[in-house]
Amino acid sequence: MITEVSTNTQMKMILEISKSDGSKQKHAKSLNGLKETVSSDDIYAVAEKLVTLQKHPMTDLYKVETKRIVNEG
């Protein structure tokens, strides 16, 4: 039987950095080790608070779940 085992859940914020030449660059900031039961609403609420501490605006937010596939047969 094949099962999935959660190994990591993280929040990934994508920030947009404006350069002096007018170009824009994207930069990712991640928060690892979240409980696997964390809701998307909770992740969004934390991201909203954290983005106020950043110089640059957030353009995207991801919940990344990593799972290991195990054959228990």
For each residue, the residues with C-beta under 8 A, 3 or more apart:
1: 71 72 73
2: 69 70 71 72 73
3: 69 70 72
4: 67 68 69 70
5: 67 68 70
6: 9 36 65 66 67
7: 66 67 68
8: 32 33 64 65 66
9: 6 33 34 35 36 38 63 64 65 66
10: 30 31 32 33 34 63 64 66
11: 30 31 34 43 46 47 61 62 63 64
12: 28 29 30 61 62 63 64
13: 28 29 30 47 50 51 58 60 61
14: 26 27 28 58 59 60 61 62
15: 26 27 28 29 51 54 56 57 58 59
16: 24 25 26 27 56 57 58 59
17: 24 25 26 27 56
18: 22 23 24 56
19: 22 23 24 25
20:
21:
22: 18 19
23: 18 19
24: 16 17 18 19
25: 16 17 19
26: 14 15 16 17 59
27: 14 15 16 17 56
28: 12 13 14 15
29: 12 13 15 50 54
30: 10 11 12 13 64
31: 10 11 34 46 50
32: 8 10
33: 8 9 10
34: 9 10 11 31 38 43
35: 9 38
36: 6 9 65
37:
38: 9 34 35 42 43 63
39: 42 43
40: 43 44 63
41: 44 45
42: 38 39 45 46
43: 11 34 38 39 40 46 47 61 63
44: 40 41 47 48 61
45: 41 42 48 49
46: 11 31 42 43 49 50
47: 11 13 43 44 50 51 58 61
48: 44 45 51 52
49: 45 46 52 53
50: 13 29 31 46 47 53 54
51: 13 15 47 48 54 57 58
52: 48 49
53: 49 50
54: 15 29 50 51 57 58
55:
56: 15 16 17 18 27
57: 15 16 51 54
58: 13 14 15 16 47 51 54 61
59: 14 15 16 26
60: 13 14
61: 11 12 13 14 43 44 47 58
62: 11 12 14
63: 9 10 11 12 38 40 43
64: 8 9 10 11 12 30
65: 6 8 9 36
66: 6 7 8 9 10
67: 4 5 6 7
68: 4 5 7
69: 2 3 4
70: 2 3 4 5
71: 1 2
72: 1 2 3
73: 1 2
